[in-house]
Amino acid sequence: MVLSHIGELFKKNFIETQGGDGFRDMILYGLGKPTEEILKAFPAFPVAGLLDGYREDGEFCGKQIIALTSLAGRNAQIVILARKASEKVIYRRIKDFCREQAIPVYGADGGLLGQVLYGEDPGDGAIRQEKEEYFLRSLDELRQMANHYDTISFDIFDTLLIRRAQPEKIFRLVGKAEGMTRDFAQLRMGAELELSRSGSPTIYDIYRWVGERMGISSDRYTELLEREIAVEVSVLEPRDSMVRFLGEMVSQGKNVYLVSDMYLPGKVLEGILQRKGIGGYKGLFVSCDYNVSKAQGLYDCYCRHSQGERRMHIGDSEELDGRAAKAHGIEPYVIKSPQDMAELTAVGRLLLQVEETADMQGMICARIYRDPFALHGCGGRLQTASARDLGYGILGPLAVGYVHWLWGRLMEEPVDVMLFVARDGYLVKKVFDLWKSAKRCGKLPESVYLLISRTFSVLASLRNEADILYAAELPFNGSPEEMLEKRFGLQGEEILPRKGDEEDFRYIMRHEEAILSKAVHARQGYQEYLAGLGLKDKRLGIYDFISTGTCQLCLEKIMGTSMKGYYFQRLEDSLEEKRRLTVEDFVGGHKPDYDCGNYFLLESWMKAPHPSIKYVTAQGQVRYCESHDASGQREHICLLQEGALEFGRDYLKEAGGPEAGAEIEKLAVSLLPYVDQEFLHIGMEEMTYYDEFFARAVKIC
């Protein structure tokens, strides 16, 4: 019996060499062809049960199908029989249970997956070598290699086109749109699995099978079929660098073909490719048109019906686009899919491991890993094609995760007006306003971007000697004279000369009258500004980023009212007045022990691109401080924030929106430690953070 590649691996690693743990029950994961051929070829091999993602009972090839939870307390081991890409997805699905039960999980190649028993560093061994090799891949390398061939073929999915959603989600969307009450996605996946055992089915074969099982008419299942194609088209987008490279090959006069294992027939695919801007190829070879896959002979069909002698094939599968092409005399060049690229960076692995965010994984991976060569020379850090992409994949989930949490709090305890303090509230207010515009989010309060700064709020709140002393004791990078100017607003002759060895606090307090006079004028002008906002007698909520509560405390003093704080993260402070503030914080509610060591980078990304506010006149006119941003930093942050807002819009439209649950909150909190140069390529040679209140500059990169 001729075994598939997976079957041969299993034979070599588990049957001939007795791999795995001989004292544990052998459980095979998967009900596809590899499992079927192994059970038939080696009937005496002890298999104690079968697992599958969609079935928990019944039989397959004479073996009992069991539920994963039935392995609790059993001395078992699992071997996943699937392609590498699917193997990773399956492992992530079962890893928590297996880790808890100390059940080792293997791939067909005999490798122990994940960190179930031994806690391997993902950067060690074979994976490290794989990283280093892929980080050397570049478009220039591909061009140079292609110069030696007259015929170039391309895989389609994950090579020229990528999906923003996994197939399972596409099927769920089809069922939801058509008002299906049963688990349509499970039935749809089961149909493809069943029919693939005997050939390469078309989408028409699949839906005919689905229609028979559902007992619906051909007209009805045709409607479902057309809906799936429409959803498929809506989530597909071109992998731009590869599409451009295809165009280069066409313009150079090379013979260009497309070769794909797919259930969509060539006539359907041609229309999709045209809509996505892909053309110029001489022929299209699709498995369902020839009823044979790449592994079984599609390459033979391609070679017989195409021109050229020296052939090169480009695709994302090591097995089907690599080894299978090589076996047919075609030189392969394997790039990685967005999901496989994610496995090569710490940030990407995190994204894939937060299983609750599966519906967002496709969106984010398709964006930040859309260029297959984005990781070239990155040293293992996440590197994106643009700052906008980085904003979409990292800053977007952080901002949306917070706003999702805020939305939940405000649904439980409504306020009339939500204040977003300048500059930290700039991006978050914009994301919040996206929620307000979505009808299904319920009635959210009015949002106000409040012109304020820590320096100005402290000055306007000063009323007595104790207030001045507290403000003077807070850290400041400068002399007392500079503090009098920058923190207390005194100018020129208002700043008195020092007397000999006069202590700093005594020197500052000699200016008490002048400071309090400045405070009165600042407070009166600011109260006029606040009056124009119509905040009187309103229930107020206030957003601050990472804060001890200075702005909230000062505003409460200035306005003579209390408000509810909703911070991204609250920091502790010894001042009793701050400790009495009513505050909830997003990070503290999810990860109370988290120490935000990347505060400056995060705040730089979140804040408004304009400088800090120095003064607000009674007429609402703003006086800004001098900008301290490095060259190009403002434009860079604007692109980051544009990407974050784009993610927010896509989240509301594609990922289920606010009512879908708190998955986005978990992703945001999980991402926090990775917002660091150790894990991210920031995209700027120099980036600085300047704090006006403390008069200090921090170089971020």
Order of alpha helices (4+ residues) and beta strands (2+ residues): alpha-beta-alpha-beta-beta-beta-beta-alpha-beta-alpha-alpha-beta-beta-alpha-alpha-alpha-alpha-beta-alpha-beta-alpha-beta-alpha-alpha-beta-alpha-beta-alpha-alpha-alpha-alpha-alpha-beta-alpha-beta-alpha-alpha-alpha-alpha-alpha-beta-alpha-beta-alpha-beta-alpha-alpha-beta-beta-alpha-alpha-beta-beta
